Amino acid sequence: MLFDFASAKYIGIICASSDETSVNILKSFLQFLSGNNIKYQVLGYFNGKKIPNNFLFRKEIDFITQNNLNAFCIPKGEVAEKFMTEPFDMLLNCSMNCYFPIEYMVQVSMAKCKVGISGDNFPDYDLMIDVGKKKDIGYFLDNLRLYLSNLRNSNLQS
């Protein structure tokens, strides 16, 4: 089942980013969701063992690192488990690179609709945005906002 921004009430967002610019772009998108009365939960993944100091006080984002992975690179712990079992209307994978822990969480997620970028290394989602060579979170979120703001849920249900 596909959702648009008019019908989605609870959105999960997962991302992998280590730069402040991407997080600020994501924060702007979160303001858009709040302005549309959409509840959200955000999980950030750092492909390292430590969260950089400049991200430690981000209240709107929970983080996991390689320390939160088991020997098979499967996320473990309360934060990851809670995220994977949340019944999101929509789960947005905002990672511009393919990381196994993120893909694992997306695949086992209880979300009704899964959205991400299209590409050879990415699995199929319910909705895929082609970012081409412009793998940029801002470009992805701008296109996502454009498409999901123009869809009408009555046209989505079969």
C-alpha positions in Angstrom: 0.0 0.0 0.0 1.3 3.4 -0.9 0.8 6.5 1.2 1.0 10.2 0.4 1.7 13.0 2.8 -2.1 13.6 3.2 -2.7 10.0 4.4 0.5 9.1 6.2 0.2 9.8 10.0 3.4 8.1 11.2 6.7 8.0 9.2 10.0 6.3 10.1 13.1 7.8 8.7 16.5 6.0 8.6 19.7 7.6 7.3 23.4 7.3 7.3 25.2 10.6 7.5 28.3 12.0 9.1 28.1 15.6 7.9 26.2 18.5 9.4 24.8 19.7 6.1 22.8 16.5 5.5 21.4 16.6 9.0 20.3 20.2 8.6 18.6 19.3 5.3 16.9 16.4 7.1 15.9 18.7 9.9 14.2 21.0 7.4 12.2 18.0 6.1 11.2 17.1 9.6 9.8 20.6 10.0 7.8 20.0 6.8 6.4 16.7 8.3 5.5 18.5 11.6 3.8 21.2 9.6 1.6 18.6 8.0 0.8 17.0 11.4 2.8 13.8 10.6 4.4 12.1 13.5 7.9 10.8 12.8 10.8 8.8 14.3 14.3 9.2 13.0 17.2 6.7 13.3 20.7 7.6 12.2 23.5 5.1 11.5 27.2 5.9 11.8 29.4 3.5 10.0 32.0 3.7 12.8 32.2 2.9 16.5 31.6 6.4 17.9 29.0 9.1 17.3 30.8 12.3 16.4 30.5 14.9 19.2 28.6 17.4 17.0 25.7 14.9 16.8 25.5 13.9 20.5 22.9 16.5 21.4 20.4 16.0 18.5 17.2 15.3 20.3 15.1 14.6 17.2 17.4 11.7 16.0 18.3 8.4 17.7 21.7 7.0 16.7 23.3 3.6 16.4 26.9 2.7 15.5 28.9 -0.4 14.7 28.9 -1.0 18.5 25.1 -1.7 18.1 25.7 -4.5 15.6 26.1 -8.2 16.3 28.8 -10.4 14.7 26.7 -10.7 11.5 26.2 -6.8 11.3 22.6 -7.1 12.3 21.5 -4.2 14.5 20.8 -5.1 18.1 19.7 -3.2 21.2 16.7 -1.3 22.4 16.9 1.6 19.9 17.2 -0.6 16.8 14.6 -3.1 18.0 12.1 -0.4 18.7 12.6 1.2 15.3 12.3 -2.1 13.5 9.0 -3.1 15.2 7.3 0.3 14.9 4.1 0.1 12.7 5.0 3.1 10.5 2.7 4.0 7.7 5.8 4.8 5.7 9.5 4.1 6.1 11.9 6.4 4.3 15.5 5.2 3.7 17.4 8.5 3.2 20.8 6.8 3.0 22.6 7.6 -0.2 24.9 4.6 0.3 24.1 1.0 0.7 24.9 -0.2 4.3 23.9 -3.7 5.3 22.6 -2.7 8.8 20.3 -0.1 7.3 19.0 -2.4 4.5 18.4 -5.1 7.1 16.3 -2.8 9.3 14.3 -1.6 6.2 13.6 -5.2 5.1 12.5 -6.4 8.5 10.6 -3.2 9.4 6.9 -3.5 10.1 6.2 -0.4 8.0 3.3 -0.6 5.6 5.2 1.2 2.8 8.9 1.5 2.2 10.5 4.2 0.2 14.2 4.7 -0.9 16.5 5.5 -3.8 16.6 3.2 -6.8 19.9 1.6 -7.8 21.8 -1.6 -8.4 22.9 -2.1 -4.8 19.5 -1.2 -3.3 16.6 -3.6 -2.8 13.2 -2.9 -4.3 11.0 -0.7 -2.3 7.3 0.1 -2.7 8.3 3.5 -4.1 11.8 4.2 -5.5 13.2 7.6 -6.3 15.8 7.7 -9.1 18.5 10.2 -8.0 20.8 9.2 -10.9 24.3 10.4 -10.3 23.1 13.1 -7.9 23.2 11.1 -4.7 22.3 13.9 -2.4 19.8 13.8 0.5 18.5 17.2 -0.4 17.8 16.1 -4.0 16.1 12.9 -2.7 13.9 14.7 -0.2 12.9 17.4 -2.6 11.8 14.8 -5.1 10.1 12.8 -2.4 8.2 15.9 -1.2 7.2 16.7 -4.8 5.9 13.2 -5.7 4.2 12.4 -2.3 2.6 15.8 -2.1 1.0 15.3 -5.5 -0.3 11.8 -5.1 -3.8 11.3 -3.9 -4.4 8.3 -1.7 -7.8 7.5 -3.4 -5.8 6.8 -6.6 -3.3 4.6 -4.7 -5.5 2.0 -3.3 -6.5 -0.9 -5.5 
